[in-house]
Amino acid sequence: MTHEILERARSIRMLLMDVDGVLTDGRLLNIVGPDHFVAETKAFDSQDGIALQWLSWYNIATGVISGRVSPATEARARQVSMKYVYQGHIEKIPILEEIIAESGISAEHIAYMGDDLTDVVVMKRIGLAVAPANARPEVKRSAHYTTQASGGAGAVRELCELILQAQGYWPELLRKYEVS
């Protein structure tokens, strides 16, 4: 971990992210019911979820900006205490600007994790740009940091831990759970 990445992580007050390929592995599961209605669902990583809740404990807001609309995303966002949930937005800059205006948090204090080309424009405008291991090569080149873990398999957890460690909260969490 470089000094520059730790410095960027130290100032983060909000974590925004894409959904498919970041909070999930990018696969969409279509389940056909007996009435032939197709329901789409996604698989989320439980360790990502608890780490997002930890961020909320330390007043680090979280949210998603996704090109797809999914009830599963809405439900997951509620479960992990996300403040911002924007779906159906392939063009993400207007949403980023809206979140900045509403929150009062400047772009340099925002981290963003994305895995595909639509995320690069956001990554170029914020303080800490992160790509999961499974991101497109073009996205990794635009990131300040690339996680060891893939999306849907702990990438968000890795970023949350980085932020919590850089801000000095990690030892407190370890003590809380009696981890030595």
N, CA, C and O of each residue as an XYZ file, in Angstrom:
720
protein
N       0.843     -1.180      0.000
C       0.000      0.000      0.000
C       0.887      1.241      0.000
O       1.772      1.379      0.844
N       0.650      2.124     -0.932
C       1.479      3.320     -1.040
C       0.995      4.404     -0.078
O      -0.152      4.396      0.368
N       1.874      5.308      0.221
C       1.542      6.451      1.071
C       0.427      7.281      0.432
O      -0.462      7.773      1.128
N       0.475      7.436     -0.898
C      -0.547      8.228     -1.598
C      -1.936      7.609     -1.433
O      -2.907      8.329     -1.198
N      -2.041      6.298     -1.553
C      -3.343      5.629     -1.412
C      -3.853      5.792      0.021
O      -5.032      6.083      0.224
N      -2.999      5.613      0.994
C      -3.409      5.783      2.396
C      -3.864      7.207      2.676
O      -4.836      7.414      3.402
N      -3.174      8.186      2.109
C      -3.575      9.589      2.289
C      -4.929      9.853      1.657
O      -5.760     10.550      2.239
N      -5.156      9.312      0.491
C      -6.453      9.474     -0.163
C      -7.547      8.821      0.686
O      -8.610      9.408      0.890
N      -7.287      7.618      1.174
C      -8.273      6.877      1.978
C      -8.552      7.576      3.307
O      -9.666      7.506      3.825
N      -7.563      8.237      3.849
C      -7.709      8.923      5.140
C      -8.759     10.030      5.080
O      -9.400     10.331      6.086
N      -8.937     10.633      3.911
C      -9.856     11.777      3.818
C     -11.252     11.400      3.300
O     -12.079     12.286      3.085
N     -11.524     10.128      3.099
C     -12.801      9.710      2.512
C     -13.947      9.873      3.507
O     -13.862      9.438      4.656
N     -15.025     10.513      3.037
C     -16.250     10.691      3.841
C     -17.444      9.976      3.207
O     -18.517      9.892      3.805
N     -17.244      9.460      1.982
C     -18.322      8.758      1.289
C     -17.720      7.736      0.328
O     -16.709      7.992     -0.326
N     -18.370      6.568      0.259
C     -18.010      5.541     -0.709
C     -19.202      5.293     -1.618
O     -20.268      4.875     -1.167
N     -19.009      5.556     -2.902
C     -20.005      5.251     -3.914
C     -19.471      4.120     -4.775
O     -18.260      3.933     -4.887
N     -20.377      3.367     -5.382
C     -19.925      2.255     -6.207
C     -20.976      1.865     -7.228
O     -22.159      2.179     -7.097
N     -20.506      1.177     -8.240
C     -21.367      0.516     -9.196
C     -21.884     -0.744     -8.509
O     -21.428     -1.077     -7.415
N     -22.817     -1.441     -9.125
C     -23.371     -2.656     -8.522
C     -22.835     -3.898     -9.221
O     -22.056     -4.653     -8.639
N     -23.252     -4.113    -10.472
C     -22.886     -5.337    -11.181
C     -21.397     -5.346    -11.501
O     -20.898     -4.467    -12.205
N     -20.695     -6.342    -10.982
C     -19.254     -6.436    -11.148
C     -18.477     -5.838     -9.991
O     -17.256     -5.975     -9.928
N     -19.174     -5.170     -9.068
C     -18.534     -4.570     -7.887
C     -19.128     -5.189     -6.619
O     -18.434     -5.880     -5.873
N     -20.414     -4.935     -6.386
C     -21.097     -5.583     -5.257
C     -21.498     -7.019     -5.602
O     -21.791     -7.820     -4.715
N     -21.507     -7.331     -6.888
C     -21.800     -8.692     -7.349
C     -20.684     -9.112     -8.298
O     -19.816     -8.314     -8.651
N     -20.722    -10.373     -8.701
C     -19.727    -10.837     -9.669
C     -20.117    -10.490    -11.102
O     -19.422    -10.858    -12.049
N     -21.227     -9.784    -11.255
C     -21.668     -9.332    -12.563
C     -22.678    -10.243    -13.238
O     -23.281     -9.869    -14.244
N     -22.865    -11.433    -12.692
C     -23.850    -12.329    -13.290
C     -25.254    -11.919    -12.859
O     -25.468    -11.496    -11.723
N     -26.199    -12.048    -13.773
C     -27.608    -11.772    -13.489
C     -28.341    -13.098    -13.524
O     -28.254    -13.832    -14.509
N     -29.061    -13.412    -12.460
C     -29.760    -14.681    -12.361
C     -31.232    -14.472    -12.669
O     -31.929    -13.767    -11.939
N     -31.707    -15.080    -13.745
C     -33.108    -15.000    -14.140
C     -33.810    -16.276    -13.703
O     -33.471    -17.372    -14.151
N     -34.786    -16.121    -12.829
C     -35.513    -17.259    -12.280
C     -36.925    -17.244    -12.861
O     -37.661    -16.266    -12.725
N     -37.278    -18.332    -13.501
C     -38.595    -18.435    -14.130
C     -39.538    -19.159    -13.177
O     -39.270    -20.282    -12.752
N     -40.646    -18.499    -12.848
C     -41.638    -19.076    -11.955
C     -42.635    -19.935    -12.718
O     -42.605    -19.977    -13.948
N     -43.527    -20.626    -11.991
C     -44.523    -21.485    -12.632
C     -45.483    -20.712    -13.541
O     -46.103    -21.289    -14.435
N     -45.598    -19.399    -13.302
C     -46.460    -18.575    -14.158
C     -45.705    -18.027    -15.370
O     -46.238    -17.215    -16.126
N     -44.464    -18.475    -15.547
C     -43.570    -18.074    -16.630
C     -43.072    -16.638    -16.483
O     -42.448    -16.108    -17.401
N     -43.337    -16.005    -15.349
C     -42.785    -14.691    -15.053
C     -41.313    -14.862    -14.710
O     -40.946    -15.764    -13.957
N     -40.477    -14.001    -15.259
C     -39.040    -14.076    -15.003
C     -38.670    -13.023    -13.963
O     -38.916    -11.832    -14.148
N     -38.080    -13.483    -12.874
C     -37.579    -12.582    -11.833
C     -36.054    -12.581    -11.894
O     -35.421    -13.634    -11.974
N     -35.482    -11.393    -11.855
C     -34.027    -11.271    -11.857
C     -33.542    -11.087    -10.429
O     -34.155    -10.359     -9.648
N     -32.459    -11.735    -10.094
C     -31.856    -11.535     -8.785
C     -30.340    -11.523     -8.921
O     -29.794    -11.800     -9.989
N     -29.681    -11.202     -7.830
C     -28.223    -11.092     -7.801
C     -27.705    -11.705     -6.513
O     -28.448    -11.836     -5.541
N     -26.450    -12.076     -6.504
C     -25.816    -12.602     -5.299
C     -24.837    -11.554     -4.764
O     -23.980    -11.057     -5.494
N     -24.981    -11.231     -3.484
C     -24.121    -10.251     -2.826
C     -23.247    -10.946     -1.786
O     -23.641    -11.962     -1.213
N     -22.081    -10.401     -1.551
C     -21.133    -10.964     -0.592
C     -21.456    -10.473      0.826
O     -21.569     -9.269      1.056
N     -21.600    -11.393      1.761
C     -21.966    -11.011      3.129
C     -20.870    -10.198      3.819
O     -21.173     -9.312      4.617
N     -19.605    -10.486      3.523
C     -18.526     -9.724      4.154
C     -18.457     -8.295      3.623
O     -18.082     -7.379      4.355
N     -18.815     -8.099      2.357
C     -18.951     -6.729      1.850
C     -20.018     -5.995      2.657
O     -19.849     -4.833      3.027
N     -21.120     -6.696      2.923
C     -22.259     -6.086      3.610
C     -21.936     -5.590      5.000
O     -22.288     -4.465      5.355
N     -21.270     -6.411      5.792
C     -20.956     -5.975      7.160
C     -19.962     -4.820      7.137
O     -20.040     -3.918      7.971
N     -19.038     -4.840      6.197
C     -18.061     -3.749      6.109
C     -18.740     -2.429      5.735
O     -18.350     -1.373      6.232
N     -19.743     -2.479      4.872
C     -20.485     -1.260      4.547
C     -21.229     -0.730      5.769
O     -21.328      0.483      5.957
N     -21.747     -1.618      6.589
C     -22.395     -1.186      7.827
C     -21.378     -0.545      8.767
O     -21.687      0.452      9.421
N     -20.187     -1.095      8.842
C     -19.151     -0.485      9.684
C     -18.866      0.939      9.242
O     -18.711      1.824     10.084
N     -18.793      1.178      7.939
C     -18.555      2.552      7.475
C     -19.625      3.492      8.009
O     -19.322      4.615      8.413
N     -20.871      3.042      8.013
C     -21.957      3.905      8.505
C     -21.774      4.229      9.983
O     -22.159      5.311     10.426
N     -21.201      3.321     10.746
C     -20.939      3.580     12.171
C     -20.009      4.773     12.356
O     -20.089      5.486     13.356
N     -19.125      4.983     11.380
C     -18.129      6.049     11.473
C     -18.489      7.234     10.576
O     -17.625      8.013     10.173
N     -19.782      7.352     10.275
C     -20.304      8.482      9.492
C     -19.675      8.609      8.109
O     -19.490      9.713      7.597
N     -19.352      7.476      7.519
C     -18.897      7.443      6.135
C     -20.090      6.951      5.319
O     -20.462      5.780      5.389
N     -20.679      7.852      4.553
C     -21.879      7.521      3.781
C     -21.524      6.559      2.653
O     -20.394      6.536      2.167
N     -22.517      5.764      2.248
C     -22.318      4.832      1.142
C     -23.486      4.933      0.171
O     -24.575      5.387      0.523
N     -23.234      4.502     -1.053
C     -24.291      4.518     -2.044
C     -23.880      3.851     -3.335
O     -22.713      3.523     -3.548
N     -24.872      3.657     -4.196
C     -24.641      3.039     -5.497
C     -25.192      3.915     -6.609
O     -26.189      4.618     -6.447
N     -24.513      3.848     -7.737
C     -24.984      4.444     -8.986
C     -24.889      3.328    -10.012
O     -23.795      2.933    -10.414
N     -26.040      2.823    -10.434
C     -26.067      1.655    -11.301
C     -26.837      1.934    -12.581
O     -27.829      2.662    -12.577
N     -26.375      1.354    -13.660
C     -27.073      1.477    -14.928
C     -28.324      0.621    -15.003
O     -29.228      0.902    -15.791
N     -28.380     -0.412    -14.195
C     -29.519     -1.333    -14.198
C     -30.454     -1.028    -13.040
O     -30.028     -0.521    -12.002
N     -31.725     -1.339    -13.223
C     -32.711     -1.216    -12.154
C     -33.018     -2.622    -11.657
O     -33.355     -3.510    -12.440
N     -32.896     -2.813    -10.342
C     -33.099     -4.139     -9.774
C     -33.668     -4.038     -8.363
O     -33.108     -3.336     -7.521
N     -34.776     -4.732     -8.095
C     -35.292     -4.781     -6.725
C     -34.291     -5.393     -5.750
O     -34.276     -5.040     -4.571
N     -33.454     -6.308     -6.239
C     -32.444     -6.923     -5.373
C     -31.434     -5.880     -4.892
O     -30.992     -5.923     -3.744
N     -31.075     -4.957     -5.762
C     -30.155     -3.886     -5.376
C     -30.789     -2.989     -4.324
O     -30.147     -2.629     -3.338
N     -32.037     -2.635     -4.533
C     -32.760     -1.794     -3.571
C     -32.802     -2.454     -2.195
O     -32.559     -1.804     -1.179
N     -33.109     -3.742     -2.172
C     -33.178     -4.473     -0.899
C     -31.808     -4.538     -0.237
O     -31.691     -4.335      0.971
N     -30.773     -4.819     -1.019
C     -29.428     -4.911     -0.451
C     -28.981     -3.565      0.103
O     -28.356     -3.507      1.162
N     -29.292     -2.497     -0.595
C     -28.912     -1.162     -0.125
C     -29.536     -0.863      1.236
O     -28.882     -0.295      2.111
N     -30.793     -1.244      1.414
C     -31.438     -1.058      2.729
C     -30.754     -1.903      3.794
O     -30.526     -1.433      4.909
N     -30.426     -3.148      3.457
C     -29.813     -4.059      4.430
C     -28.485     -3.541      4.955
O     -28.147     -3.766      6.117
N     -27.730     -2.850      4.112
C     -26.387     -2.414      4.510
C     -26.306     -0.915      4.797
O     -25.218     -0.340      4.820
N     -27.462     -0.288      5.017
C     -27.546      1.114      5.449
C     -26.995      2.121      4.444
O     -26.391      3.121      4.833
N     -27.199      1.862      3.161
C     -26.759      2.836      2.151
C     -27.660      4.060      2.169
O     -28.876      3.958      2.330
N     -27.039      5.210      2.002
C     -27.790      6.461      1.981
C     -28.250      6.830      0.572
O     -29.332      7.392      0.403
N     -27.445      6.522     -0.429
C     -27.732      6.932     -1.800
C     -27.912      5.710     -2.692
O     -27.027      4.860     -2.781
N     -29.064      5.630     -3.349
C     -29.354      4.509     -4.245
C     -29.931      5.077     -5.536
O     -31.081      5.513     -5.576
N     -29.127      5.067     -6.577
C     -29.543      5.544     -7.891
C     -29.398      4.399     -8.876
O     -28.309      3.854     -9.056
N     -30.503      4.039     -9.510
C     -30.508      2.955    -10.485
C     -31.045      3.459    -11.825
O     -31.793      4.435    -11.888
N     -30.642      2.766    -12.892
C     -31.107      3.128    -14.228
C     -30.372      4.325    -14.799
O     -30.922      5.068    -15.612
N     -29.117      4.516    -14.372
C     -28.350      5.680    -14.812
C     -27.014      5.240    -15.405
O     -26.045      5.015    -14.680
N     -26.978      5.121    -16.720
C     -25.708      4.806    -17.380
C     -24.812      6.040    -17.385
O     -23.592      5.928    -17.262
N     -25.417      7.213    -17.527
C     -24.663      8.470    -17.458
C     -24.596      8.871    -15.984
O     -25.584      9.327    -15.409
N     -23.431      8.697    -15.389
C     -23.308      8.797    -13.934
C     -22.885     10.168    -13.408
O     -23.059     10.442    -12.221
N     -22.337     11.027    -14.252
C     -21.859     12.331    -13.779
C     -22.991     13.192    -13.210
O     -22.807     13.778    -12.144
N     -24.141     13.297    -13.860
C     -25.215     14.093    -13.251
C     -25.615     13.569    -11.864
O     -25.956     14.355    -10.980
N     -25.575     12.267    -11.678
C     -25.921     11.686    -10.382
C     -24.839     12.014     -9.360
O     -25.146     12.380     -8.225
N     -23.572     11.884     -9.757
C     -22.481     12.258     -8.854
C     -22.632     13.713     -8.424
O     -22.501     14.025     -7.240
N     -22.902     14.590     -9.357
C     -23.067     16.013     -9.033
C     -24.240     16.239     -8.084
O     -24.156     17.068     -7.179
N     -25.333     15.504     -8.288
C     -26.492     15.617     -7.403
C     -26.145     15.151     -5.981
O     -26.534     15.787     -5.002
N     -25.421     14.052     -5.881
C     -25.030     13.534     -4.564
C     -24.098     14.517     -3.864
O     -24.242     14.753     -2.664
N     -23.152     15.088     -4.592
C     -22.229     16.075     -4.007
C     -23.019     17.276     -3.490
O     -22.780     17.745     -2.378
N     -23.950     17.768     -4.287
C     -24.747     18.935     -3.877
C     -25.599     18.615     -2.653
O     -25.679     19.420     -1.725
N     -26.231     17.452     -2.649
C     -27.110     17.083     -1.531
C     -26.326     16.813     -0.252
O     -26.751     17.208      0.834
N     -25.186     16.144     -0.376
C     -24.432     15.735      0.815
C     -23.530     16.830      1.367
O     -23.238     16.853      2.563
N     -23.088     17.733      0.503
C     -22.118     18.731      0.928
C     -20.709     18.171      1.035
O     -19.807     18.848      1.528
N     -20.516     16.962      0.583
C     -19.187     16.333      0.601
C     -18.530     16.579     -0.746
O     -19.086     16.229     -1.787
N     -17.354     17.178     -0.730
C     -16.686     17.496     -1.992
C     -16.109     16.239     -2.635
O     -15.870     15.234     -1.966
N     -15.895     16.315     -3.930
C     -15.458     15.158     -4.721
C     -14.165     14.549     -4.195
O     -13.996     13.331     -4.249
N     -13.255     15.364     -3.692
C     -11.968     14.801     -3.228
C     -12.123     13.943     -1.966
O     -11.195     13.231     -1.584
N     -13.287     14.008     -1.325
C     -13.545     13.191     -0.135
C     -14.457     12.007     -0.435
O     -15.023     11.392      0.468
N     -14.587     11.704     -1.723
C     -15.418     10.575     -2.154
C     -14.537      9.503     -2.777
O     -13.648      9.801     -3.573
N     -14.793      8.252     -2.407
C     -14.184      7.092     -3.067
C     -15.242      6.486     -3.971
O     -16.435      6.542     -3.671
N     -14.801      5.909     -5.076
C     -15.725      5.258     -6.002
C     -15.075      3.977     -6.499
O     -13.897      3.961     -6.857
N     -15.868      2.890     -6.517
C     -15.392      1.634     -7.082
C     -16.245      1.278     -8.283
O     -17.472      1.224     -8.199
N     -15.581      1.037     -9.403
C     -16.273      0.655    -10.620
C     -15.466     -0.348    -11.408
O     -14.255     -0.476    -11.231
N     -16.162     -1.064    -12.289
C     -15.499     -2.129    -13.039
C     -15.597     -2.010    -14.550
O     -14.936     -2.761    -15.268
N     -16.420     -1.068    -15.059
C     -16.628     -1.015    -16.504
C     -16.456      0.417    -17.025
O     -16.273      1.355    -16.250
N     -16.515      0.560    -18.320
C     -16.205      1.842    -18.962
C     -17.068      2.993    -18.470
O     -16.587      4.122    -18.374
N     -18.334      2.730    -18.156
C     -19.225      3.808    -17.694
C     -18.788      4.382    -16.350
O     -19.257      5.449    -15.954
N     -17.901      3.693    -15.649
C     -17.438      4.150    -14.338
C     -16.230      5.078    -14.409
O     -15.974      5.831    -13.470
N     -15.492      5.033    -15.502
C     -14.245      5.799    -15.602
C     -14.482      7.295    -15.436
O     -13.688      7.973    -14.785
N     -15.554      7.818    -16.008
C     -15.809      9.263    -15.904
C     -15.983      9.704    -14.453
O     -15.573     10.804    -14.082
N     -16.588      8.850    -13.636
C     -16.718      9.164    -12.213
C     -15.352      9.050    -11.537
O     -14.970      9.910    -10.743
N     -14.630      7.996    -11.856
C     -13.335      7.749    -11.215
C     -12.345      8.893    -11.440
O     -11.469      9.133    -10.609
N     -12.486      9.587    -12.549
C     -11.574     10.704    -12.851
C     -11.919     11.962    -12.074
O     -11.161     12.932    -12.113
N     -13.046     11.972    -11.367
C     -13.519     13.186    -10.716
C     -13.518     13.114     -9.192
O     -13.897     14.086     -8.539
N     -13.112     12.018     -8.621
C     -13.225     11.853     -7.168
C     -11.834     11.631     -6.538
O     -10.823     11.541     -7.234
N     -11.824     11.548     -5.209
C     -10.566     11.482     -4.487
C      -9.867     10.144     -4.489
O      -8.637     10.093     -4.493
N     -10.628      9.048     -4.486
C     -10.022      7.712     -4.470
C     -10.795      6.822     -5.429
O     -11.935      6.447     -5.154
N     -10.180      6.488     -6.545
C     -10.786      5.643     -7.566
C     -10.245      4.224     -7.409
O      -9.035      4.003     -7.397
N     -11.170      3.267     -7.290
C     -10.774      1.875     -7.042
C     -11.464      0.967     -8.048
O     -12.632      1.163     -8.384
N     -10.729     -0.025     -8.520
C     -11.264     -1.044     -9.416
C     -11.136     -2.396     -8.730
O     -10.116     -2.673     -8.099
N     -12.159     -3.244     -8.845
C     -11.999     -4.612     -8.342
C     -11.096     -5.401     -9.291
O     -10.874     -4.991    -10.430
N     -10.588     -6.514     -8.824
C      -9.656     -7.324     -9.622
C     -10.238     -7.737    -10.967
O      -9.494     -7.908    -11.933
N     -11.550     -7.898    -11.045
C     -12.202     -8.343    -12.282
C     -12.594     -7.194    -13.204
O     -13.300     -7.421    -14.187
N     -12.166     -5.989    -12.924
C     -12.523     -4.836    -13.762
C     -11.870     -4.936    -15.140
O     -10.874     -5.633    -15.331
N     -12.462     -4.218    -16.086
C     -11.875     -4.101    -17.417
C     -10.495     -3.458    -17.304
O     -10.279     -2.619    -16.429
N      -9.559     -3.836    -18.173
C      -8.202     -3.259    -18.111
C      -8.206     -1.733    -18.192
O      -7.406     -1.076    -17.526
N      -9.100     -1.166    -19.004
C      -9.170      0.288    -19.148
C      -9.560      0.950    -17.821
O      -9.105      2.051    -17.513
N     -10.391      0.280    -17.054
C     -10.828      0.814    -15.760
C      -9.683      0.730    -14.755
O      -9.452      1.671    -13.995
N      -8.980     -0.371    -14.749
C      -7.831     -0.511    -13.845
C      -6.797      0.578    -14.100
O      -6.186      1.083    -13.158
N      -6.599      0.941    -15.348
C      -5.635      2.005    -15.672
C      -6.090      3.362    -15.136
O      -5.260      4.237    -14.889
N      -7.388      3.541    -14.957
C      -7.923      4.805    -14.433
C      -8.014      4.831    -12.915
O      -8.296      5.876    -12.329
N      -7.780      3.703    -12.278
C      -7.918      3.592    -10.824
C      -6.629      3.978    -10.102
O      -5.525      3.784    -10.610
N      -6.805      4.528     -8.905
C      -5.655      4.748     -8.030
C      -5.203      3.424     -7.413
O      -4.027      3.225     -7.108
N      -6.179      2.525     -7.240
C      -5.912      1.257     -6.554
C      -6.797      0.174     -7.163
O      -7.953      0.428     -7.502
N      -6.255     -1.029     -7.298
C      -7.016     -2.198     -7.735
C      -6.976     -3.226     -6.616
O      -5.904     -3.578     -6.126
N      -8.142     -3.703     -6.214
C      -8.209     -4.675     -5.121
C      -7.674     -6.028     -5.558
O      -7.613     -6.331     -6.750
N      -7.289     -6.833     -4.583
C      -6.888     -8.217     -4.840
C      -8.127     -9.067     -5.121
O      -8.080    -10.001     -5.921
N      -9.229     -8.736     -4.458
C     -10.472     -9.489     -4.588
C     -11.286     -8.986     -5.781
O     -11.169     -7.831     -6.193
N     -12.097     -9.867     -6.314
C     -13.009     -9.520     -7.408
C     -14.322     -8.987     -6.860
O     -14.638     -9.162     -5.683
N     -15.079     -8.335     -7.729
C     -16.410     -7.882     -7.363
C     -17.291     -9.056     -6.990
O     -17.254    -10.104     -7.636
N     -18.086     -8.875     -5.939
C     -18.950     -9.943     -5.458
C     -18.217    -10.984     -4.651
O     -18.823    -11.956     -4.199
N     -16.917    -10.804     -4.457
C     -16.096    -11.780     -3.733
C     -15.151    -11.084     -2.764
O     -14.034    -11.548     -2.535
N     -15.604     -9.962     -2.191
C     -14.812     -9.298     -1.163
C     -14.093     -8.032     -1.581
O     -13.362     -7.460     -0.773
N     -14.270     -7.568     -2.811
C     -13.592     -6.340     -3.239
C     -14.043     -5.135     -2.427
O     -13.222     -4.304     -2.038
N     -15.342     -5.035     -2.168
C     -15.861     -3.907     -1.386
C     -15.356     -4.005      0.046
O     -14.995     -2.988      0.638
N     -15.323     -5.191      0.606
C     -14.785     -5.387      1.958
C     -13.344     -4.904      2.024
O     -12.955     -4.217      2.969
N     -12.559     -5.262      1.023
C     -11.153     -4.854      0.985
C     -11.028     -3.328      0.999
O     -10.199     -2.775      1.722
N     -11.846     -2.663      0.206
C     -11.810     -1.197      0.176
C     -12.286     -0.598      1.497
O     -11.689      0.356      1.994
N     -13.349     -1.147      2.065
C     -13.831     -0.644      3.362
C     -12.754     -0.786      4.434
O     -12.540      0.132      5.226
N     -12.083     -1.925      4.461
C     -11.009     -2.122      5.446
C      -9.888     -1.122      5.217
O      -9.335     -0.587      6.178
N      -9.545     -0.861      3.968
C      -8.508      0.122      3.657
C      -8.891      1.488      4.228
O      -8.068      2.149      4.861
N     -10.114      1.902      4.009
C     -10.582      3.198      4.513
C     -10.569      3.213      6.040
O     -10.088      4.167      6.650
N     -11.097      2.157      6.653
C     -11.143      2.091      8.120
C      -9.741      2.061      8.726
O      -9.508      2.677      9.766
N      -8.821      1.364      8.102
C      -7.445      1.330      8.591
C      -6.776      2.692      8.438
O      -6.122      3.172      9.364
N      -6.938      3.312      7.274
C      -6.310      4.610      7.029
C      -6.818      5.679      7.992
O      -6.087      6.603      8.346
N      -8.080      5.547      8.415
C      -8.670      6.539      9.313
C      -8.533      6.164     10.787
O      -9.046      6.870     11.655
N      -7.850      5.066     11.074
C      -7.566      4.684     12.448
C      -8.681      3.961     13.181
O      -8.594      3.791     14.397
N      -9.731      3.526     12.481
C     -10.865      2.857     13.124
C     -10.695      1.342     13.244
O     -11.400      0.704     14.026
N      -9.785      0.772     12.493
C      -9.658     -0.684     12.454
C      -9.317     -1.294     13.817
O      -9.938     -2.289     14.190
N      -8.373     -0.754     14.571
C      -8.087     -1.342     15.891
C      -9.307     -1.362     16.808
O      -9.502     -2.317     17.558
N     -10.128     -0.314     16.752
C     -11.357     -0.263     17.557
C     -12.318     -1.392     17.163
O     -12.920     -2.029     18.028
N     -12.456     -1.633     15.870
C     -13.323     -2.727     15.413
C     -12.791     -4.080     15.871
O     -13.556     -4.945     16.297
N     -11.484     -4.254     15.782
C     -10.903     -5.518     16.236
C     -11.152     -5.729     17.728
O     -11.489     -6.834     18.151
N     -10.988     -4.677     18.522
C     -11.259     -4.783     19.963
C     -12.731     -5.105     20.210
O     -13.044     -5.932     21.066
N     -13.623     -4.473     19.484
C     -15.057     -4.704     19.646
C     -15.395     -6.171     19.474
O     -16.228     -6.709     20.203
N     -14.751     -6.821     18.513
C     -15.029     -8.223     18.243
C     -14.028     -9.165     18.923
O     -13.973    -10.357     18.620
N     -13.235     -8.601     19.852
C     -12.271     -9.368     20.657
C     -11.282    -10.147     19.817
O     -10.937    -11.294     20.101
N     -10.836     -9.459     18.753
C      -9.825    -10.038     17.881
C      -8.482     -9.463     18.279
O      -8.315     -8.247     18.366
N      -7.521    -10.353     18.520
C      -6.201     -9.868     18.933
C      -5.191     -9.996     17.821
O      -4.028     -9.634     17.999
